[in-house]
Amino acid sequence: MKRRDFVLKGTLFSACAGIPFSLKANGLFDSDLAVKNFGIQLYSVRNDMTKNPKDTLKKLASYGYKYLEGYEGSLGLFWGMSNIDFKKYLDDLGLKMIASHCGETQKLESFNKKCDQAAEIEMDYLICPGLPRKLELDVFKRHAETFNKCGQIAKNNGIKFAYHNHAYSFEKREGVYLQDVLMKNTDSKLVDFEMDIYWVVVAGEDPIVWFDKHPNRFKYCHVKDYLKLSDSKSYESCTLGEGSIDFSNILSHGKKKGLETFIVEQEAYRGTTPLQAAKDNVDYMLNLKV
């Protein structure tokens, strides 16, 4: 029996494999209450993670985070550690890596190996963080075909696969949204989507419209605020609550349309540091009514 199969079949995770993550982990949110549990995308503190991943993770745990979404940087998915050692370190901090962005979805053999490693430590998802910006219909149809293959590989390993959007996938070609090309040409049983709400807003689109358009496809979301700068043409992400996005309304609606998991993300910092912003974002999430 493979180590992955031992984990999946020999633990409570196996018994709960068909239950959404939000239930497996006692819920990332409770109906009509403030958000209780939520995750952070580690790219939010990328410089700190690169310098000292263990110390940075310890600080995030002390701020109140319980769940992490990773990304694939120079130290790999598991920050210079084996997947098992990484999980042990997180366990000691009371943290859980539930998902990670994974940059090699075009290399299926490598992707399969990473799915195996992710499943072995009970992660739920590997997520494609973005696509080469050749914005053509036929190219995006080929991406959809690749996503179906990735989704099947992930399923075979006992986890799930999703795609994270940027603003460019909400552009149109021949009157068709490229995001729709991905969503309509992928198998809903194999491919989920992570809505980066910030990038939807940057694209001039309404997140609520997209939740309605594709119910039960957006399982994860990035809670990342939008700040328009003084020249009125520029924008950036900011500490939650300092921007213009109505997260209470958007996330409440998203829950009704299948949204299960909230991931805090921030990429720009004015008058603060990434770690201080991460700490401030905990306070925002704890007081957010959804």
C-alpha positions as CSV (number, residue, x, y, z in Angstrom):
1,M,0.0,0.0,0.0
2,K,1.3,3.4,-0.9
3,R,1.9,5.9,1.9
4,R,-0.8,8.1,0.5
5,D,-3.3,5.2,0.6
6,F,-2.4,4.6,4.2
7,V,-3.2,8.1,5.1
8,L,-6.4,8.2,3.1
9,K,-7.7,4.8,4.2
10,G,-6.3,4.6,7.7
11,T,-7.4,7.9,9.2
12,L,-10.6,9.9,9.9
13,F,-9.7,11.8,6.7
14,S,-10.7,8.7,4.8
15,A,-14.1,8.5,6.5
16,C,-14.7,12.1,5.6
17,A,-13.4,12.1,2.0
18,G,-16.7,13.0,0.5
19,I,-17.5,15.8,3.0
20,P,-16.6,19.4,2.0
21,F,-13.5,20.7,3.7
22,S,-15.6,23.3,5.5
23,L,-17.3,20.5,7.4
24,K,-14.2,18.4,7.9
25,A,-12.4,21.2,9.7
26,N,-15.4,22.2,11.8
27,G,-16.3,24.9,9.3
28,L,-14.5,27.8,7.9
29,F,-17.5,29.9,8.7
30,D,-20.8,29.6,10.6
31,S,-24.0,30.8,9.2
32,D,-25.0,34.4,10.2
33,L,-22.0,34.7,12.5
34,A,-18.6,36.4,12.2
35,V,-16.0,34.3,10.4
36,K,-14.4,31.9,12.8
37,N,-11.7,30.1,10.9
38,F,-9.9,31.2,7.7
39,G,-6.6,30.8,5.9
40,I,-3.9,33.0,4.5
41,Q,-2.1,32.7,1.2
42,L,1.6,32.5,2.1
43,Y,2.5,34.8,-0.8
44,S,1.2,37.6,1.4
45,V,4.4,37.2,3.5
46,R,6.6,36.0,0.7
47,N,9.8,37.8,1.7
48,D,9.5,36.7,5.3
49,M,8.8,33.1,4.2
50,T,11.9,33.1,1.9
51,K,14.1,34.5,4.7
52,N,12.9,32.3,7.6
53,P,9.9,30.1,6.9
54,K,9.7,28.4,10.3
55,D,9.8,31.7,12.2
56,T,7.2,33.3,9.8
57,L,4.8,30.3,10.2
58,K,5.2,30.6,14.0
59,K,4.2,34.2,13.8
60,L,1.2,33.5,11.6
61,A,0.0,30.9,14.1
62,S,0.4,33.4,17.0
63,Y,-1.8,35.9,15.1
64,G,-4.7,33.4,15.1
65,Y,-4.4,31.7,11.6
66,K,-5.2,28.0,11.6
67,Y,-5.2,27.3,7.8
68,L,-2.6,28.0,5.1
69,E,-2.6,28.1,1.3
70,G,0.9,27.8,0.0
71,Y,2.6,28.6,-3.2
72,E,5.6,27.1,-5.1
73,G,8.6,29.3,-4.6
74,S,12.4,28.7,-4.7
75,L,12.1,26.4,-1.6
76,G,9.4,24.3,-3.2
77,L,5.9,23.4,-1.9
78,F,7.2,22.5,1.5
79,W,9.7,25.2,2.2
80,G,12.9,23.2,2.1
81,M,11.4,20.4,4.2
82,S,10.0,17.0,3.2
83,N,6.2,17.0,3.1
84,I,6.1,14.9,6.3
85,D,8.5,17.1,8.2
86,F,6.6,20.2,7.0
87,K,3.3,18.7,8.3
88,K,4.9,17.8,11.6
89,Y,6.1,21.4,12.1
90,L,2.7,22.8,11.2
91,D,1.0,20.3,13.6
92,D,3.2,21.5,16.4
93,L,2.0,25.1,15.7
94,G,-1.7,24.2,15.3
95,L,-1.6,25.0,11.6
96,K,-2.9,23.0,8.6
97,M,-1.9,23.4,5.0
98,I,-5.1,22.9,3.2
99,A,-4.0,23.8,-0.3
100,S,-1.2,25.2,-2.4
101,H,-0.7,27.0,-5.7
102,C,1.4,24.7,-7.9
103,G,3.3,26.0,-10.8
104,E,3.8,22.8,-12.8
105,T,0.3,21.9,-14.0
106,Q,1.6,21.7,-17.6
107,K,4.0,18.9,-16.6
108,L,1.7,16.1,-15.7
109,E,4.3,13.6,-14.4
110,S,5.7,16.2,-12.0
111,F,2.1,17.2,-11.1
112,N,1.2,13.7,-10.3
113,K,4.2,13.4,-7.9
114,K,3.2,16.6,-6.1
115,C,-0.4,15.4,-5.8
116,D,0.8,12.3,-4.1
117,Q,2.9,14.3,-1.7
118,A,0.0,16.7,-1.0
119,A,-2.4,13.9,-0.4
120,E,0.0,12.2,2.0
121,I,-0.2,15.1,4.4
122,E,-4.0,15.5,4.0
123,M,-4.1,18.6,1.8
124,D,-7.3,19.2,-0.1
125,Y,-6.2,21.0,-3.2
126,L,-3.4,21.8,-5.6
127,I,-4.3,25.0,-7.5
128,C,-3.0,26.4,-10.8
129,P,-2.0,30.0,-10.0
130,G,-2.3,31.4,-13.5
131,L,-1.7,30.9,-17.2
132,P,0.7,32.1,-19.9
133,R,-0.9,35.3,-21.2
134,K,-1.6,34.2,-24.8
135,L,-5.2,35.2,-24.7
136,E,-6.8,33.3,-27.5
137,L,-9.9,31.1,-27.5
138,D,-8.2,28.0,-28.8
139,V,-5.4,28.4,-26.3
140,F,-7.8,28.5,-23.4
141,K,-9.7,25.5,-24.8
142,R,-6.4,23.6,-24.7
143,H,-5.8,24.8,-21.1
144,A,-9.3,23.5,-20.2
145,E,-8.2,20.1,-21.6
146,T,-5.1,20.1,-19.5
147,F,-7.1,21.1,-16.5
148,N,-9.4,18.0,-17.0
149,K,-6.2,15.9,-17.0
150,C,-4.9,17.6,-13.9
151,G,-8.3,17.1,-12.2
152,Q,-8.2,13.4,-12.9
153,I,-4.7,13.1,-11.7
154,A,-5.6,14.9,-8.5
155,K,-8.7,12.7,-8.0
156,N,-6.6,9.6,-8.5
157,N,-4.4,10.7,-5.7
158,G,-7.3,11.6,-3.4
159,I,-7.2,15.4,-3.6
160,K,-8.8,18.1,-5.8
161,F,-7.6,20.5,-8.5
162,A,-8.6,24.1,-9.1
163,Y,-7.7,27.2,-11.1
164,H,-7.0,30.7,-9.6
165,N,-8.0,33.6,-11.9
166,H,-6.4,36.9,-12.6
167,A,-8.0,39.8,-14.4
168,Y,-6.9,38.7,-17.9
169,S,-9.2,35.6,-17.9
170,F,-12.2,38.0,-17.8
171,E,-11.3,39.5,-21.1
172,K,-13.4,38.6,-24.1
173,R,-12.4,37.1,-27.4
174,E,-15.0,36.9,-30.2
175,G,-17.6,38.0,-27.6
176,V,-16.7,35.1,-25.2
177,Y,-15.1,35.5,-21.8
178,L,-11.9,33.4,-21.5
179,Q,-13.0,32.5,-18.0
180,D,-16.2,31.0,-19.4
181,V,-14.1,29.0,-21.9
182,L,-12.3,27.4,-18.9
183,M,-15.4,26.8,-16.9
184,K,-17.6,25.5,-19.7
185,N,-15.0,23.2,-21.1
186,T,-13.9,21.5,-17.8
187,D,-15.6,18.7,-16.0
188,S,-17.3,20.0,-12.8
189,K,-16.5,16.7,-11.1
190,L,-12.7,17.2,-11.7
191,V,-12.0,20.9,-11.8
192,D,-13.0,23.6,-9.3
193,F,-12.2,27.3,-9.3
194,E,-10.7,29.7,-6.8
195,M,-12.2,33.2,-7.3
196,D,-9.6,35.9,-6.6
197,I,-12.2,38.6,-5.9
198,Y,-9.7,41.4,-6.2
199,W,-8.8,40.5,-9.8
200,V,-12.5,40.1,-10.7
201,V,-13.0,43.7,-9.5
202,V,-9.9,44.9,-11.3
203,A,-11.4,43.4,-14.5
204,G,-14.6,45.5,-14.0
205,E,-16.7,42.4,-13.3
206,D,-19.1,41.7,-10.4
207,P,-18.2,38.7,-8.3
208,I,-21.8,38.1,-7.4
209,V,-22.7,37.8,-11.1
210,W,-20.0,35.1,-11.5
211,F,-21.2,33.2,-8.5
212,D,-24.7,33.2,-10.0
213,K,-23.4,32.3,-13.5
214,H,-21.4,29.2,-12.3
215,P,-23.0,28.0,-9.0
216,N,-21.0,25.4,-7.1
217,R,-17.8,25.9,-9.2
218,F,-16.1,28.5,-7.1
219,K,-15.1,26.6,-3.9
220,Y,-12.3,28.8,-2.7
221,C,-11.8,32.5,-2.8
222,H,-9.1,35.1,-2.2
223,V,-10.2,37.8,0.2
224,K,-8.0,40.6,-1.1
225,D,-9.1,44.2,-0.9
226,Y,-8.9,46.8,-3.7
227,L,-7.5,50.3,-3.3
228,K,-7.7,52.9,-6.0
229,L,-4.7,55.3,-5.8
230,S,-4.8,59.1,-6.0
231,D,-4.0,59.3,-9.7
232,S,-7.3,57.4,-10.3
233,K,-5.7,55.2,-12.9
234,S,-3.6,53.0,-10.6
235,Y,-4.7,50.5,-8.0
236,E,-3.3,47.9,-5.6
237,S,-4.3,45.5,-2.9
238,C,-4.4,46.7,0.6
239,T,-5.1,45.7,4.2
240,L,-8.6,44.4,4.5
241,G,-11.2,47.1,5.3
242,E,-9.0,49.9,3.8
243,G,-10.3,49.3,0.3
244,S,-13.6,49.4,-1.5
245,I,-14.8,45.7,-1.8
246,D,-18.0,44.8,0.1
247,F,-16.8,41.4,1.3
248,S,-19.7,40.9,3.7
249,N,-22.2,41.0,0.8
250,I,-20.0,39.1,-1.7
251,L,-19.0,36.3,0.6
252,S,-22.5,35.9,2.0
253,H,-23.8,35.4,-1.5
254,G,-20.9,33.2,-2.5
255,K,-21.7,30.8,0.4
256,K,-25.2,30.3,-1.1
257,K,-23.6,29.4,-4.4
258,G,-21.2,26.8,-3.1
259,L,-18.3,28.9,-1.8
260,E,-16.6,26.9,1.0
261,T,-13.2,28.4,1.9
262,F,-11.9,31.9,2.5
263,I,-8.2,32.7,1.9
264,V,-6.8,36.1,3.0
265,E,-4.3,37.5,0.5
266,Q,-2.4,40.9,0.3
267,E,0.3,41.8,-2.2
268,A,1.0,45.5,-1.5
269,Y,1.7,47.4,1.7
270,R,1.5,51.2,2.4
271,G,2.7,52.4,5.8
272,T,2.9,48.8,7.2
273,T,4.7,45.5,6.8
274,P,3.5,42.2,5.4
275,L,3.5,40.6,8.9
276,Q,1.7,43.5,10.5
277,A,-0.9,43.5,7.7
278,A,-1.4,39.7,8.1
279,K,-2.1,40.4,11.8
280,D,-4.5,43.2,11.1
281,N,-6.3,41.1,8.6
282,V,-7.0,38.5,11.3
283,D,-8.9,41.2,13.2
284,Y,-10.9,42.1,10.1
285,M,-11.9,38.5,9.4
286,L,-12.9,37.9,13.0
287,N,-15.3,40.8,12.8
288,L,-16.6,40.1,9.3
289,K,-20.3,39.2,9.1
290,V,-21.2,36.8,6.4
